[in-house]
Every structure is written in C-alpha cells, then in structure tokens.
Amino acid sequence: MVRRARRINRELAEVYPYAHPELDFRNPFELLVATVLSAQTTDLRVNQTTPALFAAYPTPEDMAAAVPEEMEELIRPTGFFRAKTKSLLGLSAALRDDFGGEVPGRLEDLVKLPGVGRKTANVVLGNAFGVPGITVDTHFGRLVRRWKWTDEEDPVKVEAVIADIFPKSEWTMLSHRVIFHGRRICHSRKPACGACPIAPLCPSYGEGETDPEKAAKLLKYEMGGYPGQRLSPPADFPGKPAPALGAA
C-alpha cells in the first residue's frame, strides 16, 4: 500500500506540476482570512469576494476595527457570513493584541485564533511560511479512502496516518495534488474513471464513469477547458483565470 501510495503521488506530480493553493492571497494574513472564508463554499466564491474585503481592511488592525454589519455585507456571498464575520473580527483582534499584528508561524499559535482549526493552520503554514503540513479537506479525505490509504474518517486521524506514509518534505505538495485531482477528476458523486491518468493504480476504479468519452465530459476546470478558481493564478497555471464577481 505504501509503495502504491507513493507511486500515486509521483504520478500526480506529473499530471499537476503546477498544483498550488487555489485561494488568491498576497501575504499570510490574506491567506488566513481567505481560508476561514472558504468553509462551506468554493475557493472561487472566496476569491471573487476577497478583493473588496482586503481593499476595505488590508491589515489585522483595520479588520479588528470593522463595523460588523459592513463586513457581513462584504462577505455575504461566501455564506454563513455572520459566523464568519465573528471569527474574522476575533482572529484580527487576537493578531493585533497578542501577535503584534502579524500572523504567527506556529501551529500551536494559529489554532488558538478564533475560527482556526488544524486544516486552516496547515494551509497557512504550508503556503505562507513553507512549513510542511497536510490539509485534510473533504476532497483529500475522500480520495485517500478511495485509494485505501486509510479508512479513518476523522481528519486528525487521517492526517496522522498519511504523515506516516510520506516524508515531511512531500506533505504540502501532496495535499495540493490530491485536492486538485479530487476537484478535477475524482469527484464525489461521479468520478471520471475513464479519463483518470492514475486509473491503473486505483483500487476503486469503476466507481465512476469508465467510458472515456463520457468520462471526459465530467472533467472540471482546466482539465475540461474551463477557468480555474483563482482570479490571479500562478504564471505556470495552464488554465484560464476565473472571472471577477458579477462578470459576464
């Protein structure tokens, strides 16, 4: 299983050499806020929402002083905007008061912030600070169970199991590759098995559409010729940038 798992990771690295976080951000604070906003919505919707949010509140100090109702209106498109506003006001105040207005680079400090759990902390550590971390979101959990790497459901237990399979240096990029694959090909309800480049390695092959032509129609984002989730993707991203909020 370990050999197959590591081979899948190598194959995914060839399929997605450009794998990256799909939230737009320019600094650790923006990534932290965007990741909190990404709960129960798409990265695309977050990316369409954050430009106006960061224009209004570019620093933790600015955000901590925000009028709640005004922030709620700005982040309304991401859903659960009242609870998210409460989290953002709380974490911004904590950054201002306890960390000198800077996002801390340690897991134990990040998880103390309102609305920040291990998943969010690992996203920030891996992508803003270069500290290896495994991001167990719904896509990651689904795929590692399909591949029989683990049968654990609890994200913390999944993280521990996967950490034992792969060297620490691979954790962050492994997370990106698996999540990319889950969003583009290995979907929850209708995996595109017939268009999957790692199908020969998959113990769950056949759960989805196996006909190549039909499977090709299930591909999403750049794999299907559509825009990605980022308005400002990395230079090496082969897909189209996503449209801004309200764009035709």
Order of alpha helices (4+ residues) and beta strands (2+ residues): alpha-alpha-alpha-alpha-alpha-alpha-alpha-alpha-alpha-alpha-alpha-alpha
